[in-house]
Amino acid sequence: MDVSIRNSVEALVSIIVILFGSIVFKIFRDLIWRPYAFQKVYTAQGIRGPPYQILSGSVPEYTQLIKEALAQPMQNISHDIVPRVTPHYHKWCQIYGEIFFYCYGIHSRLYISEPELIKEVLSNKFGHYGRVTPKPFFLALLGRGLPLLDGLIWVKHRRIVSPVFGIDKLKPMVNKMAACTSSMLKNWQEMMSQSDSNGKKIDVHNEFRALTADIISHTAFGSSYNEGKEVFELQEELQEMAVKAEQSVFIPGSQYIPTRKNRYAWKIDRRVKNILSSIIQSRLEPRTTRTHVGYGSDLLGIMMTANQNELGGTQKDLSMTIDEIMDECKTFFFAGHETTSNLLTWAVLLLAIYPEWQAVLRKEVISICGTDIPDADMLSKMKSVFLEAI
């Protein structure tokens, strides 16, 4: 009996030692050996980069550079925005050359700026350059939508999502976009009429963020606009948390620890999923209980219709699951919001700097639209407007 107990204890101790040893080995491999091994390989090829710090990599330096750049207002309006927007790349390029490596936490990253190398990475079809898995906060924000997929599942999603962006599908949405924009401009006029002789300052960037949120909520969810608006507000909170997380060191497994921040992010994510699931389920109800034809003419409805047509079966056998459709909805929000509002802000800033271009664009708009609100056909004739914006 004693021998049996002793053998059991020895076996248990052996298992614990093996497990502990494997954990220590994995920590040593990931935190020390692998980053320095990558650094040695890069250096052998003449590629240099900032020194690696255990666990944090180059994150502290790049975070500090960003804080210093944003702490000071822009002295002069200039197209040379790289030192302010990406000061870490600007500094490291000057020190280490156009191709360099750095460590984002424990992960090594190679920076390239030569057009031919970039073209090779973006056009390569052999799967050598995989997608980078984002941090948990960004994954909750984006979902596993089209930008994060690879292989056959990417092909399936792209085939289903691409009809959403067909010109024949987008044209009917122009009137709603114009109505949202007219409402914003009307609010501006009201604010100016109520201002004193000094006028009133309007933060156009925040206004454009609200505008694009309004447009996406209308065009993506149509009759479910109010629910879509709530999703957008929740997604904005997640975005703020994701940006802050991106500037800090990520410890694998920390996303499962019930910290205050994680619990709040989980709560937001659950609420977003519940709202999106409710919207999608309402579109899947029998036609006799629905108030709209088909799945709807908004972006969600078009995607669900394409999904159904691709399968050629019943509604219960959608080739994309409800979770996958929800992920694509999250991608709509993220991809269409910041990019569009930033483009509008930048275009307005440039027009303010170059009033002569204001005159050129105003002349073109008046010659095509007169005093009417632009529609899809009018927009297709505005060459200078689009070229200047791009």
Disulfide bonds with the S-S distance in Angstrom:
none
